[in-house]
Amino acid sequence: MAFLSDTLARVKPSPTIMMTNKTLEMKAAGKDVIGLSAGEPDFDTPENIKRAAIAAIEAGKTKYTAVDGIPELKAAICAKLKRDNNLSYEPAQVTVGTGGKQVLYNALVATLNPGDEVIIPAPYWVSYPDMVLLAGGTPVVVEGPLENGFKITPQALEAAITDKTKWLIFNSPSNPTGAGYTRAELKAITDVLMRHPQVHILSDDMYEHLIYDGFEFCTPAEVEPGLYDRTLTVNGVSKAYAMTGWRIGYAAGPKELIGAMRKVQSQSTSNPCSVSQWAAVEALDGTQDFIAPNNELFRKRRDIVVEMLNAVGGITCPVPDGAFYVYPSIAGLIGKTSAGGTLIDTDEAFATALLEETGTAAVFGAAFGLSPNFRISYATSEANLIEACTRIQTFCKGLT
Ligand SMILES: Cc1ncc(COP(=O)(O)O)c(C=O)c1O
């Protein structure tokens, strides 16, 4: 009898975490490595949020809390959804978990039966397909090609829907491409969904606040109120508030689903960290003033990276609308050989040779379901980005 489960055998470890670990290992061994693989802001958590956490500790708010969040945080989430998204929810429609990651996982575990299909637009965040597999469902990948700005078309979505489709996972702005759906583009997607009442929408709005050049963020339940009853809107404080380590994510949706997700959480982790929850109340209720200057810094970095990568023959790097990633295509480099003798036949070979020969750590596109590409996180200093892009330019020039 096999010791490990068959389900686990279908799942692969997170390639982004793998790449980050490899970078840390190389750094620990004294190698000069620039890590561009981590999906977190390099800014510190704002002072007011840290203070709120310290105050919570000092006030003894260090005990178990309600399984899916303290009332104060649920109230702050309801206020946020009204303020930013014009969505009305009551606390019983809100759940809080240990990061958006747990919230997404709870939703899938709570709803998927064997054979249920989940449509995942590619390029996708690495965890979606594996979470679906872990929860016993079947991922159905729909490609959003570079020519369509890495977005899926309504026709491609329509063609992928079957009687077994339970969810569409929607993520805009996206990890790994930074591509954002305009309101008109999203409306065309929600129009398709209106024709298929068996499909629910899991909208991952994690990068809502990280947007550039006047891009207008929108979310499915807001764009099509007819989908309110079958949409779970997921968000969190990790990215916009530089709180990745605090582990707070949340979602709002139908009461029955929220109750089922609470049941999953009650038998796994129970409540998310009490102190982090109080910090998240301050993040959502407190000043939002640091978001705009942070975005200005991100935009400058994005422009540097896009320009330096597009200067390389064989690389095409579209300009993202949001998040802090670029997802250049290396179609023009496939088939070449690196100065170190590696044949670049896949994007994985490219990323591995880049790391080994230049100490620049990016994540290969196959991890995100669309190749040949690689993902760079520009959530690091301008100096690091310029050095990294210079190394990429030199590496690519050396390809024969
Ligand atoms: C698209 C997307 N969704 C969700 C998450 C999960 O974030 P967290 O669990 O830190 O809230 C991430 C983190 O990288 C992400 O990129």
The ligand as a Gaussian input file, in Angstrom:
#p B3LYP/6-31G(d) Opt

LIG

0 1
 C       -3.015000      35.856000      -7.808000
 C       -2.760000      35.583000      -6.369000
 N       -3.772000      35.188000      -5.605000
 C       -3.616000      34.914000      -4.308000
 C       -2.383000      35.018000      -3.715000
 C       -2.284000      34.651000      -2.264000
 O       -1.885000      35.658000      -1.451000
 P       -1.921000      35.514000       0.110000
 O       -2.139000      34.083000       0.461000
 O       -0.615000      36.039000       0.590000
 O       -3.077000      36.359000       0.574000
 C       -1.281000      35.393000      -4.478000
 C        0.068000      35.440000      -3.879000
 O        1.076000      35.377000      -4.519000
 C       -1.478000      35.695000      -5.835000
 O       -0.459000      36.089000      -6.610000

